[in-house]
Amino acid sequence: MQWDKLISDTRFGLEAYAPTQTNRTDFQRDYDRLIFSPPFRRLQNKTQVFPLPGRIFVHNRLTHSLEVSCLGRSLGNEIGRYLKDRDPSLWFDYSDIGSIVSAACIAHDMGNPPFGHAGERAITAYFIEGKGKRFEKEVRDEGGRWEDFSAFEGNANAFRLLTHAFKGRREGGFVLTYPTLASVVKYPYSSLSSGGYGKFGFFKTEEESYRKVAEALGILKLSGDGEPVKYARHPLVYLVEAADDICYQIMDLEDAFKMKILSFKEVEELLLGFLTEEEKVLTKDSHPEVTDINEKVAYYRSKVINTLVLASVRVFLEHEDEILSGTMQTSLVESFPKSLYEAYHEARGVAFEKIYFAKEVLDIEFAGFRIFEYILDTLIEAQLHPDRKYSELWFKRIPEQYSMHEPTLYGKIQSALDYISGMTDVYALDLYRKFTGMSIPAI
């Protein structure tokens, strides 16, 4: 793959139009368009890991995405500087790489359903072991791709959200530039290549859209004729992924400390584990006037993030040839030097043991299973029987952008998922309570 082709200002849905001259680059416009969009604003009310806060503030999807975007811009700018210093003839500016990566980071979680990853698991469970399993035969018989539902993936849903022309909306969805779209797709292959593990980048309905973007950017196709489609990653995906991995792992430790799931000593040991012995001494001796343990944790966290950002840049440049040839088999984090990777692995182990299965997190998952099962089941049934009175009530409740009269069962299920994945945690819970009669509006 070639850098001068991988970076393009062509916009999805506006291919025939020349870029407009403004005081912002097209890649900065991508970022701004996403920031001001309703789906991005709704992330403020979507769970990251812990339940949305009462008296203690922890990360939600919006704050997480903003932090990932900050790291992504730093990573992209560093790589951009290197590329421009090496080859000044490249048509783009070094900061364009930072703008693309930061925009992709802003968008990377926009397709995730309510209740965090628990929401994805709840949707998958509905189709593989719940009431939704009864739809499998009909979906397959009509030519639909059942794996799109039985291994539901928020990353694929993000690509759909960004590119699909919902009712009343213009062609091209958000009309983003090709490299921004490609940098969002972490797993550039269909659900048929996912092995049932929920790691894929586009649904059947968006497969042609991704193919169009990939071919224009010169992204390598790895699958042969007759095989499920599979592409190499756009190189900037590795930077988006690294920014996400770093924020997710390190910020979860800080949140767990605030939630009193981890003690100060536990968090201090985990964070300082990323530093050399000399760096540990310097870090602990710095700013002796700071006695607030929350501020100490924040300072340790900032040192660790800086260390991991610099390491990610080095690893990317060391493996650039593999990345461009589509042969890189690991993430940047997995290719860290041994000491850093071991520290990351230890932090990840503690997170799985004490954080991701904490009571507060499990309670969210329980709620998600019940809420999604009810909403999905009743909404799909409403589409199958549109003349029923209950169905008419459903349709009056749903925003016009979501099509409730698709001709195929695959389309009906996808429309239901479009609607539910756009909900916030509070909206989904409120809808469930009202439709089940648990909450009745004041009379």
C-alpha positions as a Markdown table, in Angstrom:
| # | Residue | x | y | z |
|---|---|---|---|---|
| 1 | Met | 0.0 | 0.0 | 0.0 |
| 2 | Gln | 1.2 | 3.5 | -0.8 |
| 3 | Trp | 0.8 | 6.5 | 1.5 |
| 4 | Asp | 0.1 | 9.0 | -1.3 |
| 5 | Lys | -2.9 | 6.9 | -2.3 |
| 6 | Leu | -4.0 | 5.8 | 1.3 |
| 7 | Ile | -4.6 | 9.5 | 2.1 |
| 8 | Ser | -7.4 | 11.0 | 0.0 |
| 9 | Asp | -9.8 | 13.9 | 0.3 |
| 10 | Thr | -12.6 | 12.1 | -1.6 |
| 11 | Arg | -15.8 | 12.1 | 0.3 |
| 12 | Phe | -18.1 | 9.1 | 0.5 |
| 13 | Gly | -21.3 | 10.0 | -1.4 |
| 14 | Leu | -19.8 | 13.1 | -3.0 |
| 15 | Glu | -17.2 | 11.5 | -5.2 |
| 16 | Ala | -18.2 | 13.6 | -8.2 |
| 17 | Tyr | -17.6 | 16.9 | -6.4 |
| 18 | Ala | -14.3 | 18.6 | -6.0 |
| 19 | Pro | -13.2 | 19.5 | -2.5 |
| 20 | Thr | -14.3 | 23.0 | -1.4 |
| 21 | Gln | -11.6 | 25.5 | -0.4 |
| 22 | Thr | -12.2 | 26.6 | 3.2 |
| 23 | Asn | -10.1 | 27.6 | 6.2 |
| 24 | Arg | -10.4 | 24.0 | 7.4 |
| 25 | Thr | -9.0 | 20.9 | 5.7 |
| 26 | Asp | -11.4 | 18.2 | 4.7 |
| 27 | Phe | -10.1 | 16.0 | 7.5 |
| 28 | Gln | -10.7 | 18.7 | 10.1 |
| 29 | Arg | -14.2 | 19.0 | 8.7 |
| 30 | Asp | -14.6 | 15.3 | 9.3 |
| 31 | Tyr | -13.7 | 15.8 | 12.9 |
| 32 | Asp | -16.0 | 18.8 | 13.4 |
| 33 | Arg | -18.9 | 17.1 | 11.6 |
| 34 | Leu | -18.7 | 14.1 | 14.0 |
| 35 | Ile | -18.3 | 16.3 | 17.1 |
| 36 | Phe | -21.5 | 18.2 | 16.3 |
| 37 | Ser | -23.5 | 15.1 | 15.4 |
| 38 | Pro | -26.4 | 13.8 | 17.6 |
| 39 | Pro | -25.0 | 10.2 | 17.6 |
| 40 | Phe | -21.8 | 11.6 | 19.2 |
| 41 | Arg | -23.7 | 13.6 | 21.8 |
| 42 | Arg | -25.7 | 10.6 | 22.8 |
| 43 | Leu | -22.4 | 8.9 | 23.8 |
| 44 | Gln | -22.5 | 11.0 | 27.0 |
| 45 | Asn | -25.3 | 8.8 | 28.2 |
| 46 | Lys | -23.9 | 5.4 | 27.2 |
| 47 | Thr | -21.9 | 3.2 | 29.6 |
| 48 | Gln | -18.2 | 2.7 | 29.1 |
| 49 | Val | -17.6 | 0.1 | 31.8 |
| 50 | Phe | -19.2 | 1.2 | 35.0 |
| 51 | Pro | -22.8 | 2.3 | 35.4 |
| 52 | Leu | -23.4 | 6.0 | 34.7 |
| 53 | Pro | -22.5 | 7.9 | 37.9 |
| 54 | Gly | -24.4 | 9.2 | 40.8 |
| 55 | Arg | -22.1 | 10.9 | 43.2 |
| 56 | Ile | -18.8 | 9.7 | 41.6 |
| 57 | Phe | -18.0 | 10.6 | 38.0 |
| 58 | Val | -16.5 | 7.8 | 35.9 |
| 59 | His | -16.0 | 7.6 | 32.1 |
| 60 | Asn | -18.9 | 7.3 | 29.7 |
| 61 | Arg | -18.6 | 6.6 | 26.0 |
| 62 | Leu | -18.3 | 10.3 | 25.2 |
| 63 | Thr | -15.4 | 11.1 | 27.6 |
| 64 | His | -13.7 | 7.9 | 26.6 |
| 65 | Ser | -13.9 | 8.8 | 22.9 |
| 66 | Leu | -12.6 | 12.4 | 23.5 |
| 67 | Glu | -9.6 | 11.0 | 25.4 |
| 68 | Val | -8.9 | 8.4 | 22.7 |
| 69 | Ser | -9.1 | 11.2 | 20.1 |
| 70 | Cys | -6.5 | 13.3 | 22.0 |
| 71 | Leu | -4.1 | 10.3 | 22.0 |
| 72 | Gly | -5.0 | 9.5 | 18.4 |
| 73 | Arg | -4.1 | 13.1 | 17.3 |
| 74 | Ser | -0.7 | 12.8 | 19.0 |
| 75 | Leu | 0.0 | 9.5 | 17.4 |
| 76 | Gly | -1.1 | 10.6 | 14.0 |
| 77 | Asn | 0.9 | 13.9 | 14.1 |
| 78 | Glu | 4.1 | 12.0 | 15.1 |
| 79 | Ile | 3.7 | 9.5 | 12.2 |
| 80 | Gly | 2.8 | 12.4 | 9.9 |
| 81 | Arg | 6.0 | 14.3 | 10.7 |
| 82 | Tyr | 8.0 | 11.2 | 10.1 |
| 83 | Leu | 6.4 | 10.5 | 6.7 |
| 84 | Lys | 6.8 | 14.2 | 5.5 |
| 85 | Asp | 10.4 | 14.4 | 6.7 |
| 86 | Arg | 11.2 | 11.2 | 4.8 |
| 87 | Asp | 9.3 | 12.2 | 1.6 |
| 88 | Pro | 8.4 | 15.9 | 1.4 |
| 89 | Ser | 6.7 | 15.3 | -2.0 |
| 90 | Leu | 3.7 | 13.6 | -0.3 |
| 91 | Trp | 0.7 | 15.8 | -1.1 |
| 92 | Phe | -0.8 | 15.9 | 2.4 |
| 93 | Asp | 0.4 | 17.8 | 5.4 |
| 94 | Tyr | 1.7 | 16.0 | 8.5 |
| 95 | Ser | -1.2 | 17.3 | 10.6 |
| 96 | Asp | -3.7 | 15.7 | 8.2 |
| 97 | Ile | -2.7 | 12.3 | 9.6 |
| 98 | Gly | -3.4 | 13.5 | 13.1 |
| 99 | Ser | -6.8 | 14.9 | 11.9 |
| 100 | Ile | -7.8 | 11.6 | 10.3 |
| 101 | Val | -6.8 | 9.5 | 13.3 |
| 102 | Ser | -8.5 | 11.8 | 15.8 |
| 103 | Ala | -11.7 | 11.9 | 13.7 |
| 104 | Ala | -11.7 | 8.1 | 13.4 |
| 105 | Cys | -11.2 | 7.9 | 17.2 |
| 106 | Ile | -14.2 | 10.1 | 17.8 |
| 107 | Ala | -16.3 | 7.8 | 15.6 |
| 108 | His | -15.0 | 4.4 | 16.7 |
| 109 | Asp | -17.7 | 3.8 | 19.4 |
| 110 | Met | -20.6 | 5.6 | 17.7 |
| 111 | Gly | -22.1 | 2.3 | 16.6 |
| 112 | Asn | -22.1 | 0.7 | 20.1 |
| 113 | Pro | -25.5 | -0.1 | 21.7 |
| 114 | Pro | -26.4 | 1.1 | 25.2 |
| 115 | Phe | -24.8 | -0.5 | 28.3 |
| 116 | Gly | -21.3 | -0.9 | 26.9 |
| 117 | His | -20.0 | -4.2 | 25.7 |
| 118 | Ala | -22.7 | -5.8 | 27.8 |
| 119 | Gly | -25.1 | -4.5 | 25.2 |
| 120 | Glu | -23.3 | -6.2 | 22.4 |
| 121 | Arg | -23.3 | -9.5 | 24.3 |
| 122 | Ala | -27.0 | -9.1 | 25.1 |
| 123 | Ile | -27.9 | -8.6 | 21.4 |
| 124 | Thr | -25.7 | -11.6 | 20.4 |
| 125 | Ala | -27.3 | -13.8 | 23.1 |
| 126 | Tyr | -30.8 | -12.9 | 21.9 |
| 127 | Phe | -30.0 | -14.3 | 18.5 |
| 128 | Ile | -27.9 | -17.4 | 19.4 |
| 129 | Glu | -29.7 | -18.7 | 22.5 |
| 130 | Gly | -32.8 | -16.4 | 23.1 |
| 131 | Lys | -36.0 | -15.9 | 21.3 |
| 132 | Gly | -34.3 | -14.4 | 18.2 |
| 133 | Lys | -32.9 | -17.8 | 17.3 |
| 134 | Arg | -36.3 | -18.7 | 15.7 |
| 135 | Phe | -35.5 | -16.2 | 12.9 |
| 136 | Glu | -32.3 | -17.9 | 11.7 |
| 137 | Lys | -33.8 | -20.3 | 9.1 |
| 138 | Glu | -35.9 | -17.7 | 7.4 |
| 139 | Val | -33.0 | -15.1 | 7.3 |
| 140 | Arg | -30.7 | -17.7 | 5.7 |
| 141 | Asp | -33.4 | -19.0 | 3.3 |
| 142 | Glu | -34.0 | -15.5 | 1.9 |
| 143 | Gly | -30.3 | -14.9 | 1.4 |
| 144 | Gly | -29.6 | -12.8 | 4.5 |
| 145 | Arg | -26.4 | -13.1 | 6.5 |
| 146 | Trp | -27.4 | -14.5 | 9.9 |
| 147 | Glu | -23.8 | -14.0 | 11.2 |
| 148 | Asp | -24.3 | -10.2 | 11.1 |
| 149 | Phe | -26.8 | -10.7 | 14.0 |
| 150 | Ser | -25.5 | -13.8 | 15.9 |
| 151 | Ala | -22.1 | -12.1 | 16.3 |
| 152 | Phe | -23.3 | -8.5 | 16.5 |
| 153 | Glu | -20.3 | -6.1 | 16.3 |
| 154 | Gly | -20.4 | -2.4 | 17.3 |
| 155 | Asn | -17.5 | -1.6 | 14.9 |
| 156 | Ala | -19.5 | -2.8 | 11.9 |
| 157 | Asn | -22.5 | -0.9 | 13.2 |
| 158 | Ala | -20.4 | 2.3 | 13.3 |
| 159 | Phe | -19.5 | 1.9 | 9.6 |
| 160 | Arg | -23.1 | 1.5 | 8.8 |
| 161 | Leu | -24.1 | 4.5 | 10.9 |
| 162 | Leu | -21.5 | 6.6 | 9.1 |
| 163 | Thr | -22.2 | 5.5 | 5.5 |
| 164 | His | -25.9 | 4.4 | 5.4 |
| 165 | Ala | -28.5 | 6.8 | 3.9 |
| 166 | Phe | -31.2 | 6.5 | 6.6 |
| 167 | Lys | -34.7 | 7.7 | 5.6 |
| 168 | Gly | -34.8 | 11.4 | 4.9 |
| 169 | Arg | -31.0 | 11.6 | 5.0 |
| 170 | Arg | -28.6 | 12.3 | 2.1 |
| 171 | Glu | -26.6 | 9.7 | 0.3 |
| 172 | Gly | -23.3 | 8.8 | 1.9 |
| 173 | Gly | -24.5 | 9.1 | 5.5 |
| 174 | Phe | -22.0 | 11.5 | 7.2 |
| 175 | Val | -20.2 | 12.0 | 3.8 |
| 176 | Leu | -16.8 | 11.6 | 5.5 |
| 177 | Thr | -13.5 | 11.3 | 3.6 |
| 178 | Tyr | -12.4 | 7.8 | 2.5 |
| 179 | Pro | -9.4 | 7.5 | 4.9 |
| 180 | Thr | -11.4 | 8.5 | 7.9 |
| 181 | Leu | -14.0 | 5.9 | 7.1 |
| 182 | Ala | -11.3 | 3.2 | 6.5 |
| 183 | Ser | -9.6 | 4.1 | 9.8 |
| 184 | Val | -12.7 | 3.4 | 11.8 |
| 185 | Val | -12.9 | -0.2 | 10.5 |
| 186 | Lys | -10.9 | -2.2 | 12.9 |
| 187 | Tyr | -11.7 | -5.6 | 11.4 |
| 188 | Pro | -11.9 | -5.1 | 7.6 |
| 189 | Tyr | -13.8 | -8.3 | 6.7 |
| 190 | Ser | -17.3 | -9.7 | 6.8 |
| 191 | Ser | -19.0 | -11.6 | 9.6 |
| 192 | Leu | -18.4 | -14.8 | 7.5 |
| 193 | Ser | -14.7 | -14.4 | 8.3 |
| 194 | Ser | -15.2 | -13.7 | 12.0 |
| 195 | Gly | -15.4 | -17.3 | 13.2 |
| 196 | Gly | -18.5 | -16.4 | 15.2 |
| 197 | Tyr | -16.5 | -14.2 | 17.7 |
| 198 | Gly | -18.1 | -10.9 | 16.8 |
| 199 | Lys | -15.0 | -9.3 | 15.2 |
| 200 | Phe | -15.9 | -7.9 | 11.8 |
| 201 | Gly | -16.0 | -4.6 | 10.1 |
| 202 | Phe | -19.2 | -4.4 | 8.0 |
| 203 | Phe | -22.6 | -6.0 | 7.5 |
| 204 | Lys | -23.7 | -7.5 | 4.3 |
| 205 | Thr | -25.5 | -4.3 | 3.4 |
| 206 | Glu | -22.3 | -2.2 | 3.7 |
| 207 | Glu | -19.9 | -4.7 | 2.1 |
| 208 | Glu | -20.0 | -3.0 | -1.2 |
| 209 | Ser | -19.5 | 0.4 | 0.4 |
| 210 | Tyr | -16.3 | -0.8 | 2.1 |
| 211 | Arg | -15.1 | -2.4 | -1.1 |
| 212 | Lys | -15.5 | 0.9 | -2.9 |
| 213 | Val | -13.5 | 2.8 | -0.2 |
| 214 | Ala | -10.8 | 0.1 | -0.1 |
| 215 | Glu | -10.2 | -0.1 | -3.8 |
| 216 | Ala | -10.0 | 3.7 | -4.1 |
| 217 | Leu | -7.4 | 3.9 | -1.4 |
| 218 | Gly | -5.4 | 0.9 | -2.6 |
| 219 | Ile | -6.1 | -1.2 | 0.5 |
| 220 | Leu | -4.9 | -4.7 | -0.2 |
| 221 | Lys | -7.5 | -7.5 | -0.6 |
| 222 | Leu | -6.4 | -10.6 | 1.2 |
| 223 | Ser | -9.2 | -13.0 | 0.2 |
| 224 | Gly | -9.4 | -14.9 | -3.0 |
| 225 | Asp | -12.3 | -15.3 | -5.5 |
| 226 | Gly | -15.2 | -17.2 | -3.9 |
| 227 | Glu | -13.9 | -16.6 | -0.3 |
| 228 | Pro | -15.6 | -14.3 | 2.2 |
| 229 | Val | -14.2 | -10.8 | 1.6 |
| 230 | Lys | -11.3 | -9.8 | 3.7 |
| 231 | Tyr | -8.9 | -6.8 | 3.4 |
| 232 | Ala | -5.7 | -5.6 | 5.1 |
| 233 | Arg | -6.2 | -2.9 | 7.6 |
| 234 | His | -5.8 | 0.8 | 6.6 |
| 235 | Pro | -2.5 | 1.6 | 8.4 |
| 236 | Leu | -4.0 | 4.3 | 10.5 |
| 237 | Val | -6.3 | 1.7 | 12.1 |
| 238 | Tyr | -3.3 | 0.6 | 14.1 |
| 239 | Leu | -3.0 | 4.1 | 15.6 |
| 240 | Val | -6.8 | 4.3 | 16.4 |
| 241 | Glu | -6.6 | 0.9 | 18.0 |
| 242 | Ala | -3.5 | 1.8 | 20.1 |
| 243 | Ala | -5.1 | 5.0 | 21.3 |
| 244 | Asp | -8.3 | 3.0 | 22.3 |
| 245 | Asp | -6.3 | 0.2 | 24.0 |
| 246 | Ile | -4.2 | 2.7 | 26.0 |
| 247 | Cys | -7.1 | 4.8 | 27.2 |
| 248 | Tyr | -9.3 | 1.8 | 27.9 |
| 249 | Gln | -6.8 | 0.0 | 30.0 |
| 250 | Ile | -5.2 | 2.9 | 31.9 |
| 251 | Met | -8.4 | 5.0 | 32.5 |
| 252 | Asp | -10.3 | 1.9 | 33.8 |
| 253 | Leu | -7.7 | 1.7 | 36.6 |
| 254 | Glu | -8.3 | 5.3 | 37.6 |
| 255 | Asp | -12.1 | 4.8 | 37.5 |
| 256 | Ala | -11.7 | 1.6 | 39.6 |
| 257 | Phe | -9.7 | 3.6 | 42.1 |
| 258 | Lys | -12.4 | 6.2 | 42.3 |
| 259 | Met | -15.1 | 3.5 | 42.7 |
| 260 | Lys | -12.9 | 2.0 | 45.6 |
| 261 | Ile | -12.6 | -1.3 | 43.7 |
| 262 | Leu | -8.8 | -0.9 | 43.7 |
| 263 | Ser | -6.8 | 0.7 | 46.5 |
| 264 | Phe | -4.3 | 3.4 | 46.0 |
| 265 | Lys | -1.4 | 1.0 | 46.6 |
| 266 | Glu | -2.8 | -1.4 | 44.0 |
| 267 | Val | -3.2 | 1.3 | 41.3 |
| 268 | Glu | 0.2 | 2.8 | 42.1 |
| 269 | Glu | 1.9 | -0.5 | 41.7 |
| 270 | Leu | 0.1 | -1.2 | 38.4 |
| 271 | Leu | 0.9 | 2.2 | 36.9 |
| 272 | Leu | 4.5 | 2.4 | 38.1 |
| 273 | Gly | 5.0 | -1.1 | 36.6 |
| 274 | Phe | 5.1 | 0.6 | 33.2 |
| 275 | Leu | 8.1 | 2.7 | 34.1 |
| 276 | Thr | 11.8 | 1.9 | 34.4 |
| 277 | Glu | 13.3 | 1.8 | 37.9 |
| 278 | Glu | 14.8 | 5.2 | 37.3 |
| 279 | Glu | 11.5 | 6.6 | 36.1 |
| 280 | Lys | 9.7 | 5.2 | 39.1 |
| 281 | Val | 12.0 | 7.1 | 41.5 |
| 282 | Leu | 11.7 | 10.3 | 39.5 |
| 283 | Thr | 7.9 | 10.0 | 39.3 |
| 284 | Lys | 7.4 | 9.3 | 42.9 |
| 285 | Asp | 9.7 | 12.1 | 44.0 |
| 286 | Ser | 8.2 | 14.7 | 41.7 |
| 287 | His | 5.8 | 17.3 | 43.0 |
| 288 | Pro | 6.2 | 16.4 | 46.8 |
| 289 | Glu | 3.7 | 19.2 | 47.5 |
| 290 | Val | 0.9 | 17.1 | 46.0 |
| 291 | Thr | -0.6 | 15.0 | 48.8 |
| 292 | Asp | -4.0 | 14.4 | 47.3 |
| 293 | Ile | -4.0 | 10.7 | 46.3 |
| 294 | Asn | -6.5 | 11.4 | 43.4 |
| 295 | Glu | -4.0 | 13.9 | 42.0 |
| 296 | Lys | -1.1 | 11.4 | 42.5 |
| 297 | Val | -3.0 | 8.7 | 40.5 |
| 298 | Ala | -3.8 | 11.3 | 37.8 |
| 299 | Tyr | -0.1 | 12.2 | 37.6 |
| 300 | Tyr | 1.0 | 8.5 | 37.4 |
| 301 | Arg | -1.6 | 7.9 | 34.8 |
| 302 | Ser | -0.3 | 10.8 | 32.6 |
| 303 | Lys | 3.3 | 9.5 | 32.8 |
| 304 | Val | 2.2 | 6.1 | 31.8 |
| 305 | Ile | 0.1 | 7.3 | 28.9 |
| 306 | Asn | 3.0 | 9.4 | 27.6 |
| 307 | Thr | 5.3 | 6.4 | 27.8 |
| 308 | Leu | 2.8 | 4.2 | 25.9 |
| 309 | Val | 2.2 | 6.8 | 23.2 |
| 310 | Leu | 5.9 | 7.1 | 22.5 |
| 311 | Ala | 6.2 | 3.3 | 22.4 |
| 312 | Ser | 3.3 | 3.0 | 20.0 |
| 313 | Val | 5.0 | 5.4 | 17.6 |
| 314 | Arg | 8.2 | 3.5 | 17.7 |
| 315 | Val | 6.5 | 0.1 | 17.1 |
| 316 | Phe | 4.5 | 1.5 | 14.2 |
| 317 | Leu | 7.6 | 2.8 | 12.5 |
| 318 | Glu | 9.5 | -0.4 | 13.2 |
| 319 | His | 6.7 | -2.4 | 11.6 |
| 320 | Glu | 5.8 | 0.0 | 8.8 |
| 321 | Asp | 6.8 | -2.4 | 6.0 |
| 322 | Glu | 4.6 | -5.2 | 7.5 |
| 323 | Ile | 1.7 | -2.8 | 8.0 |
| 324 | Leu | 1.9 | -1.6 | 4.4 |
| 325 | Ser | 2.2 | -5.1 | 3.0 |
| 326 | Gly | -0.8 | -6.3 | 5.1 |
| 327 | Thr | 1.2 | -8.9 | 7.0 |
| 328 | Met | 1.2 | -7.3 | 10.4 |
| 329 | Gln | -0.5 | -9.9 | 12.7 |
| 330 | Thr | -0.6 | -8.1 | 16.0 |
| 331 | Ser | -1.7 | -4.8 | 17.4 |
| 332 | Leu | 0.9 | -2.2 | 18.4 |
| 333 | Val | 0.3 | -2.9 | 22.1 |
| 334 | Glu | 1.0 | -6.6 | 21.6 |
| 335 | Ser | 4.3 | -5.6 | 19.9 |
| 336 | Phe | 5.5 | -3.4 | 22.8 |
| 337 | Pro | 8.9 | -4.2 | 24.3 |
| 338 | Lys | 8.7 | -7.1 | 26.8 |
| 339 | Ser | 8.7 | -4.9 | 30.0 |
| 340 | Leu | 5.9 | -2.7 | 28.7 |
| 341 | Tyr | 3.8 | -5.5 | 27.4 |
| 342 | Glu | 4.1 | -7.5 | 30.7 |
| 343 | Ala | 3.0 | -4.4 | 32.6 |
| 344 | Tyr | 0.0 | -4.0 | 30.3 |
| 345 | His | -0.8 | -7.6 | 30.5 |
| 346 | Glu | -0.7 | -7.5 | 34.3 |
| 347 | Ala | -3.0 | -4.4 | 34.4 |
| 348 | Arg | -5.4 | -6.2 | 32.0 |
| 349 | Gly | -5.5 | -9.3 | 34.2 |
| 350 | Val | -6.4 | -7.2 | 37.3 |
| 351 | Ala | -9.1 | -5.4 | 35.2 |
| 352 | Phe | -10.7 | -8.7 | 34.2 |
| 353 | Glu | -10.5 | -10.1 | 37.7 |
| 354 | Lys | -11.6 | -7.1 | 39.7 |
| 355 | Ile | -13.2 | -4.5 | 37.4 |
| 356 | Tyr | -15.0 | -6.1 | 34.4 |
| 357 | Phe | -16.8 | -8.5 | 36.7 |
| 358 | Ala | -17.5 | -6.2 | 39.6 |
| 359 | Lys | -21.0 | -6.3 | 40.9 |
| 360 | Glu | -21.9 | -2.9 | 39.5 |
| 361 | Val | -20.8 | -4.0 | 36.0 |
| 362 | Leu | -22.6 | -7.4 | 36.2 |
| 363 | Asp | -25.8 | -5.6 | 37.2 |
| 364 | Ile | -25.6 | -3.5 | 34.0 |
| 365 | Glu | -25.3 | -6.7 | 32.0 |
| 366 | Phe | -28.3 | -8.3 | 33.7 |
| 367 | Ala | -30.4 | -5.3 | 32.9 |
| 368 | Gly | -29.2 | -5.2 | 29.3 |
| 369 | Phe | -30.2 | -8.8 | 28.6 |
| 370 | Arg | -33.7 | -8.2 | 29.8 |
| 371 | Ile | -34.2 | -4.8 | 28.1 |
| 372 | Phe | -32.8 | -5.8 | 24.8 |
| 373 | Glu | -34.7 | -9.1 | 24.7 |
| 374 | Tyr | -38.0 | -7.3 | 25.2 |
| 375 | Ile | -37.4 | -4.4 | 22.8 |
| 376 | Leu | -36.0 | -6.5 | 20.0 |
| 377 | Asp | -38.6 | -9.2 | 20.3 |
| 378 | Thr | -41.6 | -6.8 | 20.3 |
| 379 | Leu | -40.2 | -4.5 | 17.6 |
| 380 | Ile | -39.4 | -7.3 | 15.2 |
| 381 | Glu | -42.9 | -8.8 | 15.8 |
| 382 | Ala | -44.5 | -5.4 | 15.2 |
| 383 | Gln | -42.8 | -5.3 | 11.8 |
| 384 | Leu | -43.9 | -8.8 | 11.0 |
| 385 | His | -47.5 | -7.9 | 11.9 |
| 386 | Pro | -47.8 | -4.2 | 11.0 |
| 387 | Asp | -51.6 | -4.2 | 11.1 |
| 388 | Arg | -51.9 | -5.0 | 14.8 |
| 389 | Lys | -52.8 | -2.2 | 17.1 |
| 390 | Tyr | -49.8 | -2.7 | 19.2 |
| 391 | Ser | -47.6 | -2.5 | 16.1 |
| 392 | Glu | -49.2 | 0.8 | 15.2 |
| 393 | Leu | -48.3 | 2.2 | 18.6 |
| 394 | Trp | -44.7 | 1.1 | 18.2 |
| 395 | Phe | -44.4 | 2.7 | 14.8 |
| 396 | Lys | -45.7 | 6.0 | 16.1 |
| 397 | Arg | -43.0 | 5.9 | 18.8 |
| 398 | Ile | -40.1 | 5.4 | 16.4 |
| 399 | Pro | -38.2 | 8.3 | 14.7 |
| 400 | Glu | -38.9 | 8.6 | 11.0 |
| 401 | Gln | -35.3 | 7.9 | 10.0 |
| 402 | Tyr | -35.7 | 4.2 | 10.8 |
| 403 | Ser | -37.5 | 2.2 | 8.2 |
| 404 | Met | -40.1 | -0.1 | 9.7 |
| 405 | His | -41.3 | -1.6 | 6.5 |
| 406 | Glu | -38.4 | -3.4 | 5.0 |
| 407 | Pro | -39.4 | -6.3 | 2.6 |
| 408 | Thr | -37.1 | -8.9 | 4.1 |
| 409 | Leu | -36.7 | -10.4 | 7.6 |
| 410 | Tyr | -33.0 | -9.5 | 7.5 |
| 411 | Gly | -34.0 | -5.9 | 6.8 |
| 412 | Lys | -36.6 | -5.8 | 9.6 |
| 413 | Ile | -34.1 | -7.1 | 12.1 |
| 414 | Gln | -31.4 | -4.7 | 11.0 |
| 415 | Ser | -33.9 | -1.8 | 11.3 |
| 416 | Ala | -34.7 | -2.9 | 14.9 |
| 417 | Leu | -30.9 | -3.0 | 15.6 |
| 418 | Asp | -30.5 | 0.5 | 14.0 |
| 419 | Tyr | -33.0 | 1.9 | 16.4 |
| 420 | Ile | -31.9 | 0.1 | 19.6 |
| 421 | Ser | -28.2 | 0.8 | 19.0 |
| 422 | Gly | -28.9 | 4.5 | 18.7 |
| 423 | Met | -30.5 | 4.6 | 22.2 |
| 424 | Thr | -28.8 | 5.9 | 25.3 |
| 425 | Asp | -28.8 | 3.8 | 28.5 |
| 426 | Val | -31.5 | 6.0 | 30.0 |
| 427 | Tyr | -33.7 | 6.0 | 26.9 |
| 428 | Ala | -33.6 | 2.2 | 26.6 |
| 429 | Leu | -34.4 | 1.8 | 30.3 |
| 430 | Asp | -37.2 | 4.4 | 30.2 |
| 431 | Leu | -38.7 | 2.8 | 27.0 |
| 432 | Tyr | -38.6 | -0.6 | 28.6 |
| 433 | Arg | -40.4 | 0.6 | 31.7 |
| 434 | Lys | -43.1 | 2.4 | 29.8 |
| 435 | Phe | -43.8 | -0.4 | 27.4 |
| 436 | Thr | -44.0 | -3.0 | 30.1 |
| 437 | Gly | -46.2 | -0.8 | 32.3 |
| 438 | Met | -43.5 | -0.5 | 35.1 |
| 439 | Ser | -43.6 | 3.2 | 34.6 |
| 440 | Ile | -46.8 | 5.1 | 33.7 |
| 441 | Pro | -46.8 | 8.8 | 32.8 |
| 442 | Ala | -48.6 | 11.0 | 35.3 |
| 443 | Ile | -52.3 | 11.4 | 34.5 |
